[in-house]
């Protein structure tokens, strides 16, 4: 048995419970939480070394063989996501240590943080569709609490809207999963892939239910027209929580789209009786749908970010727009079936997943030092806080795509995808989106760095916050300079996402 | 039978949607509760009749005389999750009322910024 798979789930849950128990012990609660995230990183590294040495591994919970029990699967794609989560969560934890006040820690901030991590790792390793739903709920429950955290009228209102929206999302997901179970007779993703590729079932409900499921994943990852919840949620949560939500929990939605549509539903075909596209793969339709929503996301996110006067809101809208860049290669990969396109999406995902948390955390520090996050009121950061400016420079221009930062390779690979497939419409949209990114990033840069220096009260932040953003900035720089291993890793992740046979073999082993 | 179940589900979903579009925060909460219950009921109806029990024979084939237990297990989990979320939502609404002395969602929308 491969017990390592369950470690990234167990460690955050244990840490979260310990954090509840010791939440009033001022001396040790920070150490418990930080040690917990260190152990989390170690457990993810253990699992990664296992996957690197012996390929994808699976674990049957309770010893029930697949497809009857719940299966946990870790392949290169899951491990990629877990490694990203573990590195960001370490930085977020260090940042929260300094940033969150005693009252917040006392009311259980750390336990929400770790439950969120547990939900995310669960979503990345699960091989069961219903288990994915449960893990989504675990992430959501923690994020509800995070949004309502400040307890002011505005954040309560945002949280209320966010909870109601996600309650509808959960109901839809439940309907889609229940329907898929009723059609295919299984909840195990690998088994479902087998059933769908055999094609002995009625494909018409699968078509409709998979579209409902797509709406749910689009809501989670903030694709236009399901993006409207994201900006107020990010600007109302405490910065470390919005860093984790914008950086990682949006990526859970993207991971689910890649896993469900590219790995599981790749064998599904549109029924022969359909009026158009009869007999074509289901992913052709999904691919176009993803493509059009991604185009709208890039344009709308970019336009909305450009005219923001507040650094926090600018970042929130920018994170809407950047999701579109990740989905565009995914859509072309779905349409053409070319798995190498997924590499671009995954590299972009990692680059954005490191840069955006760093930016949200820097924005939180600037707001605490100056008391404002309005771009007009800021200026002269480069004179008063050198290391912070350097970190901001690296993460902001990784988003734009300046070599040798990681964002440059992400942009380069993303641009190469429509060029290879000859889709010049998407290339044009990407160029416009990149232009928007450049405009709002340089606007933020000019307003914050130059101009009339404002007073920075450095006593309000500690070294821990600074260290945590430096960790992320250094990672962006190091992974950019040393890009070859990142590329090889994401290449393997892309192949394991597209290789349904290998996935099925890992889960079902000798049964099928 | 399935027509009755389908129309009942439709009416419940419609009622939930109607309540959710109200200005009153409490009605929105009740509406979302009704929608999540309707989703549970949908699952029960889907798996209520005779179905393929995965242990006996999986892959969607009908195995007569036995009700499939899996949808019921799913609904049980979903009810617990829905219960927790609704409890949170209700306490959030109460906190919202304490803060604003009002549960009208539009009144707050106007105050923004």
HADDOCK unambig.tbl for C-alpha pairs under 7 A between the chains (distance, minus, plus):
assign (segid A and resid 68 and name CA) (segid B and resid 54 and name CA) 6.74 0.50 0.50
assign (segid A and resid 68 and name CA) (segid B and resid 55 and name CA) 6.76 0.50 0.50
assign (segid A and resid 153 and name CA) (segid B and resid 96 and name CA) 6.56 0.50 0.50
assign (segid A and resid 153 and name CA) (segid B and resid 99 and name CA) 5.94 0.50 0.50
assign (segid A and resid 153 and name CA) (segid B and resid 100 and name CA) 6.89 0.50 0.50
assign (segid A and resid 156 and name CA) (segid B and resid 92 and name CA) 6.94 0.50 0.50
assign (segid A and resid 156 and name CA) (segid B and resid 96 and name CA) 6.07 0.50 0.50
assign (segid A and resid 160 and name CA) (segid B and resid 89 and name CA) 6.94 0.50 0.50
assign (segid A and resid 160 and name CA) (segid B and resid 92 and name CA) 6.86 0.50 0.50
assign (segid A and resid 164 and name CA) (segid B and resid 32 and name CA) 6.39 0.50 0.50
assign (segid A and resid 167 and name CA) (segid B and resid 32 and name CA) 6.66 0.50 0.50
assign (segid A and resid 168 and name CA) (segid B and resid 32 and name CA) 6.79 0.50 0.50
assign (segid A and resid 171 and name CA) (segid B and resid 36 and name CA) 5.27 0.50 0.50
assign (segid A and resid 171 and name CA) (segid B and resid 39 and name CA) 5.59 0.50 0.50
assign (segid A and resid 174 and name CA) (segid B and resid 39 and name CA) 6.78 0.50 0.50
assign (segid A and resid 175 and name CA) (segid B and resid 39 and name CA) 5.98 0.50 0.50
assign (segid A and resid 175 and name CA) (segid B and resid 43 and name CA) 6.95 0.50 0.50
assign (segid A and resid 178 and name CA) (segid B and resid 43 and name CA) 5.93 0.50 0.50
assign (segid A and resid 182 and name CA) (segid B and resid 46 and name CA) 6.90 0.50 0.50
assign (segid A and resid 182 and name CA) (segid B and resid 60 and name CA) 6.95 0.50 0.50
assign (segid A and resid 183 and name CA) (segid B and resid 60 and name CA) 6.29 0.50 0.50
assign (segid A and resid 184 and name CA) (segid B and resid 59 and name CA) 5.69 0.50 0.50
assign (segid A and resid 184 and name CA) (segid B and resid 60 and name CA) 5.32 0.50 0.50
assign (segid A and resid 185 and name CA) (segid B and resid 52 and name CA) 6.94 0.50 0.50
assign (segid A and resid 185 and name CA) (segid B and resid 58 and name CA) 5.89 0.50 0.50
assign (segid A and resid 185 and name CA) (segid B and resid 59 and name CA) 4.48 0.50 0.50
assign (segid A and resid 185 and name CA) (segid B and resid 60 and name CA) 4.03 0.50 0.50
assign (segid A and resid 186 and name CA) (segid B and resid 58 and name CA) 6.88 0.50 0.50
assign (segid A and resid 186 and name CA) (segid B and resid 59 and name CA) 6.27 0.50 0.50
assign (segid A and resid 195 and name CA) (segid B and resid 59 and name CA) 6.87 0.50 0.50
